[in-house]
């Protein structure tokens, strides 16, 4: 966990602090702030903005060295990213504000003008004429993306890279080659140029116990020079566990990953040395730790030897992730924090227009947004899988729960048809949402207090014969029944027929709840009975809940007893 919340000792502030996800709470003092500053954590200060500025002013160095800093006022109403806005602080502020029901105060101009912030792509370091470039793109000026080595590109830029129509003014180069970068940036014309350096190289280091930080730094400089690689492309240093705190490793000023000899020994390396095994328990440290940590299957630079240090470099494997997110019934306070995080972390967000509108305030201009009209479910699922295969972080959104009469099943069916080699490296998570049945039930009281089932009345994909059989079985077994897709303009007889089937085995006094647009501005809730129901008001966005033989109405609310009182 690297998110630290500092408060002055005060119970009310603690209450705010405790609602901030993935964070550790600290009472503010200058020492612990300075310590966490150095380790580049995300720092959240709950205090007045002026006080926060005075406190952090002496610690501020440069953009990429400082941590992200966010200030929250003591009422928990405003969440203000003040440092590292494009390095993730804006997104964190959006996340925290959403969860505190507060306002994120975003002040970066690209976000305000909804234009692309070229320095906001995670995993890239932006150098060159960044500020001028952002101003120029916010004025609508176009740019060209040059990616000669075919590095992974955020989908937003990939879509630009394919655009080679004539009128682009400015240029973005994706590169980790030192000389190429210098040449690109030092051209003598009026084009605005930015280099995005993929920060994805893992440096494996082996060091003898008497090696110094100078030993490793000198060797690294030499090797980067020989291979023409810019140091800003290094993301991580990997080594053996007993060197995890050694000066030759810590002195490199990179995040550290360390592994046990047995973990390293499982990795096949090009230049393993049996002699080394007798000292450290594995044949390779530099190469094996670089390969293990990067998940790459080959090295970019094989072992290079200095007198006391060896180094090797691998490029981290880009692994995509697909989060299939449930947005709940429609109001933002019923979206889970996990889904909010997945949306903020996504490189590409895919969904039906209406759902994208619901979450628009959480999205940002460096994400690719693929919205499509209703009915294009297969296209959305296929797009999600193809972005996943390209190594992207994808959020596919659905209403309610994504696995209930929704897209998650379609994605998994399509995945099942992919060739095996395309399946292994990708991962999918289904993030639950509050499904319509639960939203409707909550507004009706507690109609699902005992056994119940969901039945969709849509016969577009399921033959009516089967739906009919399930209604009969549910009625016969005395289940509470939640009807999804009860009625649309074209499908207007199914609900009446379903109720007729139920009436054969339940009394006319059986309570029925009708919930239209649950947790949306036009919400309507009606509690009625099997005898009295008027199905004309039921629409596509309505859920109908039919009680069981024990369901009754209390002061306008439905309840189906669990049996506690009779125990
Ligand atoms: N995945 C969704 C269900 C999709 S099926 C979920 O888990 O909620 C679509 C049906 O869900 C609609 O026909 C309607 O019956 C129900 N539904 C979805 N949102 C609703 C809402 N806000 N209020 C009432 N019913 C809703």
Boltz pocket constraint, residues with backbone or C-beta under 6 A from the ligand:
constraints:
  - pocket:
      binder: B
      contacts: [[A, 328], [A, 329], [A, 330], [A, 398], [A, 399], [A, 400], [A, 401], [A, 402], [A, 403], [A, 404], [A, 405], [A, 406], [A, 433], [A, 434], [A, 435], [A, 436], [A, 437], [A, 439], [A, 440], [A, 483], [A, 484], [A, 485], [A, 486], [A, 515], [A, 516], [A, 517], [A, 518], [A, 519], [A, 520], [A, 539], [A, 540], [A, 541], [A, 542], [A, 543], [A, 544]]
      max_distance: 6.0
